[in-house]
Structure formats: C-alpha cells, structure tokens
Amino acid sequence: MAEDDSLELPGITWLEHVNIVVGDRDLAVAFYFDTLGCTLDANGRDANVGQQQFHINTSAAGDEVPQVVGGCIGLAMPNLDGLCARCDAATSGPLAATLFRWEDHGAFVKVICPWGNTFLVWDCASEAPTPGADGAPKLPTMVNAHVGYDDCMAVRRGPHTGANGAGIRFVEFRCRDAAKVANFYQKVFDSPVLTAGDRSAVAVGPSVHFLFSSAPMSSEELALHSGVHVCVYISNFRRAYERLAAQKVIWTNPRFEHLDTCDSYEDAAASRQFRFKSVVDLESGEELLELEHETRTIRHFQFMKHIAWEEPLEVAAM
C-alpha cells in the first residue's frame, strides 16, 4: 500500500486471527509451534504470532478434511536463520511423511504445512527503519521513530507489543475477480483499497492486508478452502451489518452458534459481532470468494486483547 499516503484507516481496523481446521493435533503442534515458531496461547489451543493468532482446530466429529487457504499467508517473524534451522530439523522428524517442505529464498522463507498451506516468512527486523544521516536537520522524536516504518515488514513493532514486529503481515486469496472483491470491501466497510491489473489489496489493520488475485480455484481447491475463516474488527458496525443484510449474506455459523448468533441486528449487537460467509459482486450477487468473516466491533471485549508472545527457542539451544 506504498501508494496510499493517507493516515486514515476506516473500515476494517485489525485482523486478529485466521481459523483453519487441521488434521492430527500432534502434527499441528510439531508444525505451528516446534517448527514455525508460534507461541501456545494460554487457552492451550491457539498459535500466537505477535499480537495475532492462528486458531488451529481439529474436527470435533473427525469427519472434516484439513483446510487449505486458497492462496498464501505472509508472516513477519524474528530470526530467519533460526526458522531455517528448525525447518531443517523437521525434515527428519514427525513432519517428514507429510506435505511439509521448505525453501530458503534469502529475503524470505517459503514453508508448506503438513496439509498444504503455504507460508511466506520475512524477518520482521530485516528492514528496520533507521534515523536520518549525520548532519541532517534534527527531526522531532516521533518523526524519527516513524522513518521508514511503512517500508519494513514488521506488523506491530515497538517495545510494548512483546513481539518486536512479529505477526500476520498479509493473507492472499485467489478469487473470481479481484477488482470486484476490492469494490465489496470499499462499499461495505469503507476500507482503503488499491487495484492494479488482476490484483487488489485491502487494508485490514496497520501494516496488515488482504491481497486478492483474479485466479479462480479448481473444484478440489475450493473444497479444501471451504470453511476457512478470518476474524476482523471494524469501526462501522451497524452500517456494515445493514449493507451485508441487504445482500442477504449475513450468516450464523452452526459450528459456532453456541458462541454467537446474528440472524437479526439485535442478536449481532448483543454478541458485538456478526458473520458472513461469502464475498459477493454487489451488483449481481454472484459469489466471488467463500471466506467467512467473524466481524467484531472495536467495542468487542477482545479488541486488541493481550496475546502472550515469546521468541522461539532455537534448535541449537533445545
């Protein structure tokens, strides 16, 4: 979003988590924690990365296939050398007989999870902003602190985050029409968007984006992607609900109806969140991408909740 020089961030203000159904829990632990380097949340289930999370759930009834995001996930993590060492060790461990593999591309590391999800990982400190050169006019302290901020890969950089910039930098999805998807976010949420050719970017928090590519998934890929959901916070809660209700896409997920319902605005307001299942063409109603959004008001009690983070132990120290 380098072309966007606005300091406004209306619409979606924060991407908190991505929810993915995995297969065997032991394999998920070996990948997300032992290899990728996430921190186990206090609830004993979720994988924390900076101030964001992956909700990694196994099928309650054992009848759901593991989900695969129809695109890729971009992460900012500390110490790519440590990540490479953990990935190298994992090739002969419990992940060896799965789809797990990894490639070191220098500036970033590509990692495939045991079920086929693609992660692109950058070092959150690799492009740390630097103050002005010696002899340059003295800048106010806060101006110096922001030098280069928009050009680095860090997500929530700073001494009070406990993460030093680690986090989910972007999630990329393939869809039917990236320009129409961007129009959906702009009109429904008032989100800042950029479209270039067959790709678009939507701001979903400071230094965090959804990316969309006009490249429809195959039927097999659609089946694996089905059920993936994202959790976001928005500033225009009622207006967004009404716009989505007019498109008839508001949806109470049966899997989570013990947590929240949203069949009416009153229900949504009581839970302070609502869900919708599909991103659609606002003119024709055609589904452009199945992607459930767990959509919360910034007055939800979990907005910017504390998420424990510790940098992963390196293989040599284990």
Secondary structure as the mmCIF struct_conf table of DSSP 4:
data_model
#
loop_
_struct_conf.conf_type_id
_struct_conf.id
_struct_conf.beg_label_comp_id
_struct_conf.beg_label_asym_id
_struct_conf.beg_label_seq_id
_struct_conf.end_label_comp_id
_struct_conf.end_label_asym_id
_struct_conf.end_label_seq_id
TURN_TY1_P TURN_TY1_P1 ALA A 2 GLU A 3
BEND BEND1 GLY A 11 GLY A 11
STRN STRN1 ILE A 12 VAL A 22
BEND BEND2 GLY A 23 GLY A 23
HELX_RH_AL_P HELX_RH_AL_P1 ARG A 25 ALA A 28
HELX_RH_PI_P HELX_RH_PI_P1 VAL A 29 THR A 35
BEND BEND3 LEU A 36 LEU A 36
STRN STRN2 THR A 39 LEU A 40
TURN_TY1_P TURN_TY1_P2 ALA A 42 ASN A 43
BEND BEND4 GLY A 44 ARG A 45
STRN STRN3 ALA A 47 VAL A 49
TURN_TY1_P TURN_TY1_P3 GLY A 50 GLN A 51
STRN STRN4 GLN A 52 THR A 58
BEND BEND5 ALA A 60 GLY A 62
HELX_LH_PP_P HELX_LH_PP_P1 GLU A 64 GLN A 67
BEND BEND6 GLY A 70 GLY A 70
STRN STRN5 GLY A 71 MET A 77
BEND BEND7 PRO A 78 PRO A 78
HELX_RH_AL_P HELX_RH_AL_P2 LEU A 80 ALA A 90
TURN_TY1_P TURN_TY1_P4 THR A 91 ALA A 97
BEND BEND8 THR A 98 LEU A 99
STRN STRN6 ARG A 101 ASP A 104
BEND BEND9 GLY A 106 ALA A 107
STRN STRN7 PHE A 108 ILE A 112
TURN_TY1_P TURN_TY1_P5 PRO A 114 TRP A 115
BEND BEND10 GLY A 116 GLY A 116
STRN STRN8 THR A 118 ASP A 123
TURN_TY1_P TURN_TY1_P6 CYS A 124 GLU A 127
HELX_LH_PP_P HELX_LH_PP_P2 PRO A 131 ALA A 133
TURN_TY1_P TURN_TY1_P7 ASP A 134 GLY A 135
BEND BEND11 ALA A 136 ALA A 136
HELX_LH_PP_P HELX_LH_PP_P3 PRO A 137 LYS A 138
HELX_RH_AL_P HELX_RH_AL_P3 THR A 141 ALA A 145
TURN_TY1_P TURN_TY1_P8 HIS A 146 GLY A 148
HELX_RH_3T_P HELX_RH_3T_P1 TYR A 149 ASP A 151
BEND BEND12 CYS A 152 CYS A 152
BEND BEND13 VAL A 155 ARG A 156
BEND BEND14 GLY A 158 GLY A 158
TURN_TY1_P TURN_TY1_P9 PRO A 159 HIS A 160
BEND BEND15 THR A 161 ALA A 163
TURN_TY1_P TURN_TY1_P10 ASN A 164 GLY A 165
STRN STRN9 GLY A 167 CYS A 175
BEND BEND16 ARG A 176 ARG A 176
HELX_RH_AL_P HELX_RH_AL_P4 ALA A 178 PHE A 189
STRN STRN10 VAL A 193 ALA A 196
TURN_TY1_P TURN_TY1_P11 GLY A 197 ASP A 198
STRN STRN11 ARG A 199 ALA A 203
BEND BEND17 GLY A 205 GLY A 205
TURN_TY1_P TURN_TY1_P12 PRO A 206 SER A 207
STRN STRN12 HIS A 209 SER A 214
HELX_LH_PP_P HELX_LH_PP_P4 PRO A 216 SER A 218
HELX_RH_AL_P HELX_RH_AL_P5 SER A 219 HIS A 225
TURN_TY1_P TURN_TY1_P13 SER A 226 GLY A 227
STRN STRN13 HIS A 229 ILE A 234
BEND BEND18 SER A 235 SER A 235
HELX_RH_AL_P HELX_RH_AL_P6 PHE A 237 ALA A 246
TURN_TY1_P TURN_TY1_P14 GLN A 247 LYS A 248
STRN STRN14 ILE A 250 ILE A 250
HELX_RH_3T_P HELX_RH_3T_P2 PRO A 254 PHE A 256
TURN_TY1_P TURN_TY1_P15 GLU A 257 LEU A 259
BEND BEND19 ASP A 263 SER A 264
HELX_RH_AL_P HELX_RH_AL_P7 TYR A 265 SER A 271
TURN_TY1_P TURN_TY1_P16 ARG A 272 ARG A 272
STRN STRN15 GLN A 273 VAL A 280
TURN_TY1_P TURN_TY1_P17 LEU A 282 SER A 284
STRN STRN16 GLU A 287 THR A 297
TURN_TY1_P TURN_TY1_P18 ILE A 298 ARG A 299
BEND BEND20 HIS A 300 HIS A 300
TURN_TY1_P TURN_TY1_P19 PHE A 301 MET A 304
HELX_LH_PP_P HELX_LH_PP_P5 GLU A 311 GLU A 314
HELX_RH_3T_P HELX_RH_3T_P3 VAL A 315 ALA A 317
#
